[in-house]
Amino acid sequence: MNHNDIPAYGLWSLVVINSAIFIMFAYSFAPPKTSRDWRSFGAFSAFLVALFAEMYGYPLTIYLLSGWLTSHYPGVNWLSHDAGHLLEMMFGWKANPHMGPFHIASQVLIIGGFILTAVSWKILYAAQRTHQLAKTGPYARMRHPQYVGFILVMTGFLLQWPTIVTLLMYPILVTMYVRLSLREERDALAEFGNEYERYAANVPRFLPRFGHPRDSLGNNKRHAH
């Protein structure tokens, strides 16, 4: 029996361990400070728990799609752990799915997202301590790099292990981050007025601007995520 033929579900201890590791990892990269931070962090944590529950606990997506999957991919054992990498299997990647293009892309997005979040949080925290606007590092390229970082992490996990639940949660979380960003921008505008207006006019909200930053705001002042 090869590795692809061995069922790898019902491992609830791995669900708990992996969820805890990634949630603590995310907490260490961007510890919540406000009630809004805790809401977004809680939603992100729920996404991770739902993901690992299907990855190691109960493969709900595979069971719900089993009829369609077996009719289109009759040679695949959908109870194997490797088969849970749906994109790799559906696009015909025959080797170890952990070395497939979707899995590699997912690792790049996950690692890159956590790094972006960590770097951004350090800049934000330092700026908040002195009541200044964070506009260096990633904040010179986009106004909400921490939210972008979390979205990159979620996108990476979806490429690696897509599930019905996380696919439904993904747009809800993205919408939550957009709404939080708009609310934080209103708070920053109320606090910093014209200075924040000039910053927002030069720096896009989510899609980074590359090239030489056009910084006309002077010294750093505090900004939301």
N, C-alpha and C positions, 0 to 999 in steps of 0.2 A: 504494500500500500504506500503510494507516494504522498508527499506533503499535501498535495492538492486534494487528496481523497479523505483527509482527516477532518471531521467536523470540529469546529473550534468555537462553539457557542456554549452558553450556560456558565461562562466563567465570570461570575458576578464579582468575584474579588478583584479581577482585572478591571472591571468597570469602575469600581470604587477607587482603586489605586491610580488608574490613568486619569480619571476625572479630578481626583485630589491633586495630582502632580501638576496638571495643566492649569487648574484653577489657582493654585498657589503660585505657579509660575506667572500667570497673568497678574495676580495681586502684587507680586514683588516688582513687576515691571511698571505697574500703574496703580498704586494703592488708592482706593476711593477715598475722597475727602468730604464730599457733600452728598445730600440725599439723591441728587440726580446722578452722581457718580455711582452710588450703590445700586440704583435702578438699572443702569446700563450694565454694570458689572454682573448683577444678578441674572439679567437676560442672557448675557454672554455665557455665564456659567451653566444656565439651563441648556443652551445650545450644545455645550461640551458633554453634559451628562446624557442628553438624548443621542448624541453621536456615539459615545462609547457604549451605551446600552445596547445599540444595534451591532456595534463592531464586535463586542465580546459576549453580550448577554443573550438577547433574542433578536434574530435577524428578521424583524417585522417586514421590512421592505421586500426582501427576497421572498418571503412567504406570500405577501399580497400580490407580487408580480410573478409568482412561480409558474402559472399557466403560460403566460406570454413568454417568459424567459426560456422555459423548457421547449416550447414549440419553435422558437427562433434559434436557440443554441442547445440542441439536443445532447451534445457530447460533454456538456459541462455539469459537474457536480455542484449544484448551487448551495449545498450545505457545507462546503469547504470554506475555510477562511479566505483563501486566495480569491474565490469567486465573489466575495463581498466587495472587492475592488471593481465595481460594476463597469466603470468606463474602460478600464484596461481589458476586461473580458469582452465587452461588447464591441470594442474596436479591434479585437483579434490579437491582442498581445499574448503570445504563446509562452514566453519565458516567465520568470519570477515577476509578479506584478509590482513588487517593491522596487524593481529596476526599470519599470515602464515609464514612458514620458509623462503620463498624468501624475504618477506618484512623485517623480522628480520635480515637476512643476509645483506640486502641492507643498513639497518640502521647502522650496525656494520662497513661496508665498508665506508659509507659516513662520519660517525663521526671519524673513525680511519684515513681516508684520510685527513680530515681537520686538525686533531691534528698533524699528521705527517708533513703536509705542514707548519703549524704554528711553530712547534718546529724547523724545519729545517731552516725556513726563519730567525728566531731570531739568530741562530748560524751563518748563512751565512752573515747576515747584520753586526753582530759584527766583523766577520773576515774581511769583505770588508773594514770596517772603518779603520782597522789597516793594510790593504794590506797583509792579511794572508790567508792561505789555510784552509777552514773549514773541519775539519776531526774529530771532536768530535760528540757525540750524534749519530743521524742517519747517519752522514757522516763517522762514523767509520765502518758502516755496508754496505753502498752503496754510490755510487758517486753522484747520482741524486735523493735524497729522495723527493724533492719537486715535481718533475715530477711524481714520483711514487704515491705521495699523490693525485695529480689531477686524475691520472688514476684510483686509488681506488674509488674516489668519482664518476667518470663517470660509473665505473662498478657497483657500488651500485645503481645508478639511473636506469641503464638498468635492473637490477634484479627487481627493484620495478615497473617500468613502461616502458617496452620495446616498442619502436616505430620504424617504418621503417626509418624515417629520422635520428634519433639518432643512430640507428644501422649502417647506412651508414657513419655517421660522426665519429663514434668511431674509426675505424681503421685509418681514415685520421688524427685525433687528435693524436693518439698514434704514427703514423709515424712522425708527426710534432715534437712531444716531443723527439723522438729518434734522428731526424736530428739536433734539437737544442742542444741536449746533446753532440753530436759529434762535433758540431761547438764550443761549449763552452770548450770542452776538448782540442781542438786544440789551443784555445786562452790561456788556462791555461798552456798547455805544452810550448807554446812560451814564456810565462811570467816566469814560474818557472822551466822549464827544467827538470833536473834529479830528483829533489824533487817530481815533479808531476808524473814522470814515476814510482818512487818507490811507491807512493801512489796508483796509478792506478793498479800496479802489485799486491797489497795486498787487494784492496777493489773492489768488483764487481760493475758493472755499475748500474744495476737495482735490481736484485734479492739479497736480503740482506744475508750477511754472519753472521751466529750466532756463538756463542762461544767467546773466548777471542780474541779481536782485535789484529792483529799483526801490531802494529804501529811502524815503523822504521823511521818516517819522522821528528821527533823532534817537534819543536814548530809549532803551527797552521799557515797556510798561506792561502790566499784567493783562493776560488774555485767557479765555477759557480754552478747553481742550482743543 
